[in-house]
Amino acid sequence: MKRMALIIISFLLLFIQTPVSAEKNNDKQLKAAIIIDDFGGGTGGVRDFLEGDIPITAAVMPFTEHSRKHAEWAHKNGIEVIVHLPMQPKKGKRSWLGPKPITVDLSPKEVKQRVKEALKSVPHAVGLNNHMGSLAVEDEDIVRAIVEVAKEKRLYIIDSGTSPKSKFPEITKEMNVPLLKRDVFLDDISSSSHVRKQMRRLAKITEFTGSGIAIGHVGVTGKICSVGIFQSMEEFKQRNIKIVPASKLFSTQLTEQYLIP
């Protein structure tokens, strides 16, 4: 009889404690951001992402035919917008950068002017990341000019990770500008199975560090990228990883002090 009573009491205690445990897990919910580059340019996957139910972060190329349209479309649907700032790479065609790119032959004043013009071209932008830029991100004067505009306009920066010698980390730290770095490229190989594989990699990084950032693209690989991402959502739900706008990966205190006007 005593044994039966103990079993019943143990069961009741477990039942009572379950909501508390669930609440603790929710408090520690893992967060990941999926930044989709090249809005404003390519059309593949654009509607999938901008009309879908995943809170991606839309990185919009400035100075293109659809820059404003895609930024407005994203904002209307509650999707966070950032400027996908074209910057000079070590290799590649100049045409890949589009109009008014940030190149190493520009003066700091010219760089600032182009960044400000890019912001006007992409309404509702709250941050920026670099399009290509393996050469330009290594130039201290160029990067400092970009960071100064970001500080003035209260923008966060995502380093797309195109060079291990990027000056963004040291200069943003010096100037107290919010910075995060890309962890995973999703569609560097054009197949939905590869995108799913990279999404699993994002999940592992997020579980290990508490947060993670992946970058994919619209355009040529856009449809493939969107399919792979949407197919991965159930696994992310099971692993208790929430997809959030990139700004939500920064600390609440930083958001309140810096990102909110």
Buried (B, 14 or more C-beta within 10 A) or exposed (E): EEEEEEEEEEEEEEEEEEEEEEEEEEEEEBBBBBBBBBBBBBBBBBBBBBEBEBBBBBBBBBBBEBBBBBBBBBBEBEBBBBBBBBBBBEEEEEEEBBEBBBBEEBEEEBBBBBBEEBBEBBBBBBBBBBBBBBBBBBBEEBBBBBBBBBBEBBBBBBBBBBBEEBBBEEBBEEEEBBBBBBBBBBBEEEEBEBBBBBBBBBBEBBBEEEBBBBBBBBBBBBBBBBBBBBBBBEEBEEBEBBBBBBBBBBEEEBBEEBBEE
